[in-house]
Amino acid sequence: MTDSPRTDSPGPNAPGARSPERRSLLIEEAALDDWLRDGMCVALGGLATACHAMIAVRHMVRRGLRDLTVVGSAVGGLDVDLLVGAGCVKKVICPYVGAEALASIGPFYRAAAERGLIEVWECDEGQYYAGLQAAGQMLPFMPTRGGVGTSYPEVNPDLRLFTDPVNGETLVAVPAIEPDVALLHAAQADVYGNVQFVGTGYADRLLWRAAHRTLVQVEKVVSNEEIRRSPERTALLAHGVLRAPYGAHPFSSPGFYLEDRAHIGELVEAGRAFARRGDRDPFERYLDRYVRKPADHVAYLEAVGLRRLLALGEY
């Protein structure tokens, strides 16, 4: 016979009941080893030239991670291109890899796709969002009209045409895109993981909902009181927070600094040398200078140089 539950203890909402203590979710850069490993599905947030989690990206390259499935940003980013060039990627799920006017398409991504070195999960932006929404709602797929009448279901057999049982029309079923971890960059957070963006964050919130865990780099860590002054700006609750001033460099972080076009140009030209001539030397020099030799983020910033960093102010 089992003991009866006690009735003399206060419930969680009873007067005098103690709430669980919140704990700090701050991590150090060295703890990225506990978050990232070979073969994972990794989602990278941001926009084409803004808010990419570059500390984590360089960490993956420095550690030589392999066989990653990378879910890139919906509107592009050369963070994916860097990982492809470094040999970290097995599969890319992303409607666009590039940096708009700075690089219409990532050169390493294009070369690897054309040569069959990576698997490309073909999708448009609407299908990309549908897959993330399915994962965020814990559904096996999300229906969409996007792609009906096109060759998308032919080039990507994971996109299934089906007949809507309600109205009888043809739709596309997009399977859930479910990353193991989402790596994001934002303006600020408190130590408890309450994250706030400046001018960005829509797609990043979808990545957060879809992923099992989310690590957010932030330009600054602020008090919980500061977060509560503007609760409408709080976009998500991260599982880990990494303090990362200039952590999106060479890309921009709205409210803090612009993209470093000269640095991005150096990376793009190194990729083009490989794509056009098979010459990896410029890229290897780039990796040595900015990824392999700097032991951590501070050493990376020292390699970039204070003068260049300060020249990236928004005003």
HUJO-V475798 format. One record per backbone hydrogen bond with DSSP energy under -0.5 kcal/mol. NH is the residue of the N-H (numbers start at 1). CO is the residue of the C=O. E is the energy in kcal/mol with one decimal. If there is no record, write none. Layout:
NH | CO | E
NH | CO | E
//
This chain:
14 | 11 | -1.4
17 | 14 | -2.3
25 | 191 | -3.7
27 | 241 | -2.6
31 | 28 | -1.6
32 | 29 | -1.9
33 | 30 | -1.3
34 | 31 | -1.7
35 | 31 | -0.5
35 | 32 | -1.0
36 | 32 | -1.9
39 | 66 | -2.4
40 | 37 | -1.3
42 | 40 | -0.7
42 | 69 | -2.8
43 | 181 | -2.7
44 | 71 | -2.8
45 | 43 | -0.5
45 | 183 | -2.3
47 | 50 | -2.9
51 | 252 | -3.4
54 | 52 | -2.2
54 | 247 | -0.8
55 | 247 | -0.8
57 | 53 | -1.8
58 | 54 | -2.7
59 | 55 | -1.8
60 | 56 | -2.0
61 | 57 | -1.8
62 | 58 | -2.9
63 | 59 | -2.4
64 | 61 | -1.0
65 | 60 | -2.2
68 | 88 | -2.5
69 | 40 | -2.6
70 | 68 | -0.6
70 | 91 | -2.9
71 | 42 | -2.8
71 | 69 | -0.6
72 | 70 | -0.9
72 | 93 | -1.3
76 | 73 | -1.4
78 | 48 | -0.5
80 | 77 | -0.8
81 | 77 | -0.6
82 | 78 | -2.3
83 | 79 | -1.8
84 | 80 | -2.4
85 | 81 | -2.8
86 | 82 | -1.8
87 | 84 | -1.6
88 | 83 | -2.3
89 | 83 | -0.5
90 | 68 | -3.2
91 | 68 | -1.8
92 | 119 | -2.6
93 | 70 | -2.9
94 | 92 | -0.6
94 | 121 | -0.6
99 | 103 | -3.3
102 | 99 | -2.1
103 | 100 | -0.8
106 | 97 | -2.6
110 | 106 | -2.6
111 | 107 | -2.4
112 | 108 | -2.7
113 | 109 | -2.4
114 | 110 | -2.7
115 | 111 | -1.9
116 | 113 | -1.0
117 | 112 | -2.7
118 | 112 | -1.0
119 | 90 | -2.7
121 | 92 | -2.9
121 | 119 | -0.6
122 | 120 | -1.2
128 | 124 | -2.3
129 | 125 | -2.4
130 | 126 | -2.2
131 | 127 | -2.4
132 | 128 | -1.8
133 | 129 | -2.7
134 | 130 | -2.3
135 | 131 | -1.8
136 | 132 | -2.7
137 | 133 | -1.8
138 | 135 | -1.5
139 | 134 | -3.2
142 | 174 | -2.1
144 | 172 | -1.9
148 | 145 | -2.2
150 | 147 | -1.9
154 | 151 | -1.1
155 | 151 | -2.3
156 | 152 | -2.3
159 | 156 | -2.1
160 | 158 | -0.8
160 | 173 | -1.9
162 | 171 | -2.3
164 | 162 | -0.6
164 | 169 | -3.4
168 | 164 | -2.0
171 | 162 | -2.7
172 | 144 | -3.0
173 | 160 | -3.4
174 | 142 | -2.3
174 | 172 | -0.7
175 | 173 | -0.6
176 | 140 | -1.9
177 | 131 | -2.1
178 | 176 | -0.7
179 | 177 | -0.6
180 | 41 | -2.2
181 | 41 | -1.5
182 | 213 | -2.3
183 | 43 | -3.0
184 | 182 | -0.6
184 | 215 | -2.5
185 | 51 | -0.6
186 | 217 | -2.8
187 | 196 | -0.8
188 | 196 | -2.1
189 | 220 | -1.2
190 | 194 | -1.2
193 | 190 | -1.7
195 | 193 | -0.7
195 | 236 | -2.6
196 | 188 | -3.0
197 | 233 | -0.8
205 | 201 | -2.0
206 | 202 | -1.2
207 | 203 | -2.1
208 | 204 | -2.3
209 | 205 | -2.1
210 | 206 | -2.1
211 | 207 | -2.2
212 | 179 | -1.8
213 | 180 | -0.9
215 | 182 | -2.8
216 | 240 | -2.4
217 | 184 | -3.1
217 | 215 | -0.5
218 | 242 | -2.3
219 | 186 | -1.4
220 | 187 | -1.3
222 | 189 | -2.4
222 | 220 | -0.5
227 | 223 | -1.7
228 | 224 | -2.2
229 | 225 | -0.8
229 | 226 | -0.6
230 | 226 | -0.6
230 | 227 | -1.2
231 | 228 | -0.7
233 | 230 | -1.9
234 | 231 | -1.3
235 | 195 | -2.6
235 | 233 | -0.6
236 | 195 | -1.0
238 | 193 | -2.8
238 | 236 | -0.6
239 | 214 | -2.4
240 | 214 | -1.2
241 | 25 | -2.2
242 | 216 | -2.3
243 | 27 | -0.5
243 | 241 | -0.5
244 | 218 | -3.7
247 | 244 | -2.1
249 | 246 | -1.0
251 | 248 | -2.5
252 | 49 | -2.7
253 | 257 | -2.3
256 | 253 | -2.4
257 | 253 | -1.7
258 | 312 | -3.3
260 | 250 | -3.2
261 | 259 | -1.1
264 | 260 | -2.5
265 | 261 | -2.5
266 | 262 | -1.7
267 | 263 | -1.8
268 | 264 | -2.6
269 | 265 | -2.6
270 | 266 | -1.7
271 | 267 | -1.9
272 | 268 | -2.5
273 | 269 | -2.1
274 | 270 | -1.2
275 | 271 | -2.7
276 | 272 | -2.8
277 | 273 | -1.6
278 | 274 | -1.8
279 | 273 | -1.8
280 | 278 | -0.8
284 | 280 | -2.8
285 | 281 | -2.4
286 | 282 | -1.9
287 | 283 | -2.9
288 | 284 | -2.5
289 | 285 | -2.3
290 | 286 | -2.7
291 | 287 | -2.3
292 | 287 | -3.2
293 | 288 | -1.7
300 | 296 | -1.8
301 | 297 | -2.5
302 | 298 | -2.0
303 | 299 | -1.8
304 | 300 | -2.1
305 | 301 | -2.6
309 | 305 | -2.0
310 | 306 | -2.7
311 | 307 | -1.1
312 | 309 | -1.6
313 | 310 | -0.9
//
